[in-house]
Amino acid sequence: MTPRGYTAPLSPDGRAGIVPPPPWHYSGDFLIAEYRADPDAVAALLPPELEPADDPGAVAAIFADWQSCSVDLHELADPIQSQYREFFLVVGAKFGGQPVSRCVYIWVDKDFAMYRGWIQGFPKKLGSIHMTRLFAAGKATPALDAGARFGATCAANDRQVARLVVTLEHVSETGPTVNDPPMHNTRHFPAASGDRPSVFELVRAGGYDRDATEIWEGSADLRLYDDTLEDLQAIAPREMLRGYRFSFGYTVDGVEVVAQHRQEAYA
């Protein structure tokens, strides 16, 4: 029997792969801070196919605590295959004159989520992410009420990456806006030899069956640390906007290739 599978490692029954084939279902808790950074630094993170957004310095810092599963839901009975957390930074942009968003940096704490992210064009790295949990009973949990505080941290490579605290004030009328437009990321896979990638394409991340709870908003205190492999200080907050807390779910069935990046842009 020929080894098979959606992703490596291949095996006779196809079960050994790190990631099962799509569609993938997601349910998760979100903690988000929106802010404004240096517009030039944000623009420097965009490929030539994308233009700056109308609010060119807008950034969203997003923490998410996910549970995900494939179409047969088998991961729900083996939660180590389904649960993970991530922290990512999203900027606004335009593609063909229409608003889009783009994930510029992202850390995740499980290998399957990192590999699945690469398939979809998210530039994921491994990290350690923690978030305040919400429970239905007891005193060791915040409530969805004015004054409640939710925190989150991210570290990677023995370095602190980010710390966020959101203090809830009231139910939001708008919710977060920076990451609301369609996500346009880059699928980039290097060649086995040579200095040009084998895959270098701009993709639009899709999704359906979207579902969300009531969104709370409040003040946000975000710190991006300066001892990281990424130059996070270039896009550090100049002006804090608002923080948000809610739960969200949707299903993903691949991405749409919208453009091939010009190879000269890679040099």
Number of C-alpha atoms within 10 A of each C-alpha: 6 8 12 16 18 15 17 16 14 16 14 11 12 16 16 17 17 19 22 19 15 15 14 20 20 17 20 19 21 20 26 28 27 27 22 20 21 18 17 13 17 23 19 11 16 19 15 12 14 22 19 23 22 11 13 20 23 27 31 24 25 21 31 25 20 20 20 21 22 19 13 9 13 12 16 15 9 10 13 11 19 21 20 20 23 27 29 21 21 21 30 31 28 20 17 9 11 12 19 24 25 27 24 18 18 21 25 25 21 19 16 16 25 22 19 19 17 17 18 23 25 25 20 23 21 17 21 19 23 18 21 16 13 13 11 8 9 7 8 9 15 17 16 19 13 14 15 14 19 23 18 21 20 24 20 18 12 10 14 18 24 22 20 22 21 24 22 24 18 15 17 16 10 9 18 18 13 23 22 12 15 17 23 27 25 26 22 19 15 12 11 9 8 8 10 15 16 13 14 19 21 22 20 22 19 16 17 11 9 12 11 13 11 13 19 22 25 21 18 24 16 22 17 20 17 16 13 17 10 11 13 19 16 16 22 20 21 11 13 18 17 20 30 26 26 18 17 17 19 17 21 18 15 17 19 14 15 12 13 14 18 13 11 7 8 11 7
